[in-house]
């Protein structure tokens, strides 16, 4: 199973995302969140090729779960989940770098996002 990384390059005030191909094969996708950087909230898109349980969580740089966005069964197709920038207790997270990971029984995909306050 290969790793998936993404890199954000900053030029002035604009961020340019560099996207890597996912490691799970055709039909799988974890899109870069929009907007990124995040100020108040963001949307995270993903696609699954068939109905199955999907776990999507946000982590801090230490690997601690910040927020569980979904841990449900999703039908095949393209989907989107919103994150309000808060942790599981409803408290806004501090500015910094965070990661979000899509996990299924077939593997996982991860991306990075930045929160600005």
C-alpha positions in Angstrom: 0.0 0.0 0.0 1.6 3.3 -1.0 1.4 6.5 0.9 -0.4 9.6 -0.3 0.8 13.1 0.6 0.0 16.6 -0.5 2.1 19.7 -0.4 0.9 23.3 -0.1 3.2 26.0 -1.5 2.7 29.6 -0.5 3.4 32.5 -2.8 2.5 35.8 -1.3 -1.0 35.3 0.1 -2.0 32.5 -2.4 -1.8 28.8 -1.6 -1.2 26.3 -4.4 -2.0 22.7 -3.6 0.0 19.9 -5.2 -2.2 16.8 -5.4 -1.0 13.2 -5.3 -2.8 10.3 -6.8 -4.7 8.2 -4.3 -3.5 4.8 -3.3 -6.8 2.9 -3.4 -7.4 2.6 -7.1 -10.2 3.7 -9.5 -13.3 5.2 -7.9 -11.6 6.3 -4.7 -11.0 10.0 -4.1 -10.2 12.3 -1.2 -10.3 15.9 -2.5 -8.5 18.9 -1.1 -10.8 20.8 1.3 -12.2 24.1 0.2 -11.5 26.7 1.2 -8.0 26.0 2.3 -6.7 27.7 4.4 -9.7 27.4 6.7 -10.9 30.4 8.6 -14.4 29.5 9.8 -15.4 26.3 8.0 -14.5 24.0 5.1 -15.9 21.3 2.9 -14.2 18.0 2.3 -15.1 15.9 -0.7 -14.6 12.2 -1.2 -15.8 9.5 -3.5 -16.2 5.7 -3.0 -16.8 3.1 -5.7 -19.4 1.1 -3.8 -21.5 1.3 -0.6 -19.4 0.8 2.5 -18.5 2.1 5.9 -16.4 5.3 5.8 -14.5 6.9 8.6 -13.4 10.5 8.1 -11.6 12.3 10.9 -9.5 15.4 11.4 -6.2 15.0 13.3 -3.7 17.4 14.8 0.0 17.2 14.0 0.6 15.0 17.0 -1.9 12.4 15.6 -4.7 13.0 18.1 -8.2 12.9 16.8 -9.6 16.4 16.7 -13.0 15.7 15.1 -14.9 12.7 13.7 -16.7 14.0 10.7 -18.4 10.7 9.8 -18.3 7.1 10.8 -21.2 5.8 8.7 -22.0 3.7 5.7 -22.1 5.8 2.5 -23.5 4.8 -0.9 -21.3 4.7 -4.0 -20.6 8.0 -5.5 -19.2 11.5 -4.8 -19.9 13.1 -1.4 -19.0 16.1 0.7 -18.8 16.7 4.5 -18.6 20.1 6.1 -16.3 20.8 9.0 -16.9 23.9 11.1 -13.4 24.2 12.4 -14.3 22.9 15.9 -13.2 19.8 17.8 -15.6 17.0 19.0 -16.5 19.2 22.0 -17.6 22.1 19.8 -14.6 24.3 20.6 -12.9 26.1 17.7 -9.4 24.6 17.1 -6.4 26.9 17.2 -4.6 28.0 14.1 -2.2 25.4 12.7 -1.7 22.5 10.4 -4.2 19.5 10.6 -4.7 16.3 8.6 -7.8 14.6 7.6 -8.0 10.9 6.8 -10.6 8.8 4.9 -10.5 5.2 6.2 -12.3 2.2 4.7 -11.9 -1.6 4.9 -9.8 -1.3 1.8 -7.3 1.3 3.0 -7.0 5.0 3.6 -6.2 8.4 2.0 -5.0 11.5 3.8 -4.6 15.2 3.1 -3.4 18.2 4.9 -5.2 21.5 5.7 -4.3 24.7 7.4 -6.5 26.6 9.9 -6.0 30.4 10.2 -7.7 32.4 13.0 
